[in-house]
């Protein structure tokens, strides 16, 4: 086993700003309550940018040191090598389920990991863009296990909700995002939540370094290639 493969999942980082209390929508409370009630396995579904990763990271953060977050796209092809590192966590959040679909070795490794976590009294959270019935698994037993998970579909946010979230996240960072600046960002940047938050992180750093407010001219200067 290579040194790279051993260290890769240990380097995966969650984001401190992704918490249950700053998620837009009712799904955060549903998931938090369900975890508290002892439901053992969850599957969050929905298109890119609806907040699946946010909720997985929030659950990981809320569970403290006995939890782990693993982005499956980053370990696709080597899941069998890294899975033993995650077997004994009390809560394991597995993001990007579709990344291993059709790769039998990864599917077998995930099937075994699923069973070992639950047999050890742990909980599992999955996120995928589609339901198990829509994903073309090579291993029917894995589809069956995932089909037993409590499902939490996440609807896409409308324009007003995305704009509200963008402003709320800016305020949390101490940034003032006026109407003109917010609308400029919404028109010129990718509108899924992850992309918008990455852009906001970039603007936060640039604003701090330049000691300037988030005005449209400053946005053009920082993000000029997107204009």
C-alpha positions in Angstrom: 0.0 0.0 0.0 1.4 3.4 -1.0 2.2 6.2 1.4 0.0 8.4 -0.7 -3.0 6.2 -0.3 -2.6 6.0 3.4 -2.4 9.7 3.9 -5.0 10.9 1.4 -8.2 10.5 3.5 -6.5 11.8 6.6 -5.9 15.1 4.7 -9.5 15.6 3.7 -10.9 18.7 5.5 -14.3 19.8 6.4 -15.3 23.4 6.6 -16.1 25.1 9.9 -18.7 27.3 8.4 -20.9 24.4 7.4 -23.2 23.8 10.4 -26.8 22.8 11.0 -27.7 26.3 12.2 -26.7 28.1 9.1 -28.3 25.8 6.5 -31.1 27.2 4.5 -34.1 24.9 4.6 -35.8 22.4 6.8 -33.6 19.5 6.0 -31.0 20.4 8.6 -33.4 20.1 11.5 -34.9 16.8 10.0 -31.4 15.3 9.8 -30.3 16.6 13.2 -33.4 15.2 14.9 -33.1 11.9 13.1 -29.5 11.4 14.2 -30.5 12.2 17.8 -33.4 9.7 17.6 -30.9 7.0 16.6 -31.7 6.4 13.0 -28.7 4.3 11.8 -28.3 5.2 8.1 -29.3 8.2 6.0 -29.1 8.9 2.3 -29.3 12.5 1.1 -30.1 13.0 -2.5 -30.4 15.9 -4.9 -28.5 17.6 -7.7 -25.2 19.4 -7.3 -25.3 22.6 -5.2 -28.3 21.9 -3.0 -26.4 21.5 0.2 -25.7 17.8 0.6 -22.0 18.3 1.5 -23.0 21.1 3.8 -25.2 18.7 5.8 -22.7 15.9 5.9 -20.0 18.3 7.2 -22.5 19.7 9.7 -23.3 16.3 11.0 -19.6 15.5 11.3 -19.0 18.7 13.2 -21.9 18.2 15.5 -20.8 14.6 16.4 -17.4 15.6 17.7 -14.2 13.6 17.6 -15.9 10.2 17.1 -17.0 11.1 13.5 -15.4 11.3 10.1 -16.1 12.8 6.7 -14.9 11.0 3.5 -15.3 12.3 0.0 -15.6 9.2 -2.1 -14.4 10.8 -5.4 -11.0 11.4 -3.7 -10.5 7.7 -2.9 -12.3 6.1 -5.9 -10.2 3.1 -7.0 -8.5 2.7 -3.6 -11.5 2.5 -1.1 -10.5 -1.0 0.0 -7.1 0.4 1.1 -8.5 3.2 3.2 -11.8 1.8 4.5 -10.3 0.1 7.6 -9.4 3.6 8.9 -13.1 4.5 9.1 -14.7 1.3 10.5 -14.9 2.3 14.1 -16.3 5.8 13.9 -19.5 6.5 15.6 -20.7 8.5 12.7 -19.3 8.3 9.2 -20.3 10.7 6.4 -19.7 9.5 2.9 -20.0 12.1 0.1 -20.3 11.6 -3.6 -21.6 8.1 -3.7 -21.9 8.1 -7.5 -18.1 8.2 -7.8 -17.7 4.5 -7.1 -20.8 3.3 -9.0 -19.7 0.5 -11.4 -16.3 -0.1 -9.8 -16.9 -3.5 -8.3 -13.8 -3.4 -5.9 -14.9 -0.1 -4.5 -18.5 -1.3 -4.2 -17.4 -4.4 -2.3 -15.3 -2.3 0.0 -18.2 0.0 0.7 -20.6 -2.9 1.3 -18.2 -4.3 3.9 -17.6 -0.9 5.4 -21.3 -0.2 5.7 -21.9 -3.5 7.5 -18.9 -3.0 9.9 -19.9 0.5 10.9 -23.5 -0.6 11.6 -22.5 -3.8 13.3 -20.2 -1.7 15.6 -23.1 0.6 16.6 -22.1 3.5 14.4 -24.2 5.6 12.0 -23.8 6.3 8.3 -24.7 9.3 6.2 -24.5 9.1 2.5 -24.9 11.8 -0.2 -25.7 11.1 -3.8 -27.1 12.9 -6.8 -29.5 10.0 -7.5 -31.4 7.3 -5.6 -30.0 3.7 -5.3 -32.5 2.6 -7.9 -31.2 5.1 -10.4 -27.5 4.3 -9.8 -26.1 1.4 -11.8 -24.3 -0.5 -9.1 -22.4 -3.6 -10.0 -23.2 -5.1 -6.6 -26.9 -5.7 -6.0 -26.3 -6.2 -2.3 -24.9 -2.7 -2.0 -28.0 -1.3 -3.7 -30.1 -3.2 -1.3 -28.3 -1.9 1.8 -28.5 1.7 0.6 -32.1 1.2 -0.3 -32.8 0.6 3.4 -31.4 4.0 4.5 -33.7 6.8 5.6 -34.0 9.1 2.6 -33.8 12.9 2.7 -34.3 14.5 -0.7 -33.0 18.1 -1.0 -34.8 20.4 -3.5 -32.9 22.9 -5.5 -33.0 26.4 -4.1 -34.8 29.1 -6.1 -33.2 32.4 -7.0 -34.4 34.3 -3.9 -33.1 31.5 -1.6 -29.7 31.4 -3.2 -29.4 35.2 -3.0 -30.5 35.1 0.7 -27.9 32.4 1.4 -25.2 34.4 -0.3 -25.9 37.5 1.8 -26.2 35.5 5.0 -22.8 33.8 4.5 -21.2 37.2 3.6 -22.6 38.6 6.8 -21.2 35.7 8.8 -17.7 36.6 7.5 -18.2 40.3 8.4 -18.6 41.3 4.7 -21.2 43.8 3.5 -22.7 42.6 0.3 -25.1 45.3 -1.2 -27.8 44.6 -3.7 -25.7 45.5 -6.7 -22.8 43.4 -5.7 -25.0 40.4 -4.9 -26.8 40.6 -8.2 -23.5 40.9 -10.1 -22.2 37.7 -8.4 -25.4 35.8 -9.1 -25.3 36.8 -12.8 -21.7 36.0 -13.5 -20.7 33.1 -11.2 -21.8 29.5 -11.1 -25.0 29.4 -9.1 -24.7 26.2 -7.2 -24.0 26.6 -3.5 -20.5 25.2 -3.4 -19.3 27.4 -6.2 -20.9 30.5 -4.7 -19.3 29.8 -1.3 -15.9 29.2 -2.9 -16.2 32.6 -4.6 -17.2 34.2 -1.4 -14.1 32.7 0.3 -11.9 34.2 -2.5 -13.5 37.6 -2.0 -13.1 37.5 1.7 -9.4 37.0 1.4 -9.1 39.6 -1.3 -11.1 42.2 0.7 -9.0 41.6 3.8 -5.7 41.9 1.9 -6.8 45.1 0.0 -8.8 46.5 2.9 -11.7 47.3 0.5 -15.4 46.8 0.6 -17.3 44.4 -1.8 -18.3 46.9 -4.5 -19.0 46.0 -8.1 -15.7 47.6 -9.3 -13.8 45.6 -6.7 -15.6 42.4 -7.7 -14.7 43.0 -11.3 -11.1 43.5 -10.3 -10.9 40.3 -8.3 -13.1 38.2 -10.6 -12.5 40.0 -13.9 -12.2 36.8 -15.9 -15.8 35.9 -15.0 -17.2 39.2 -16.2 
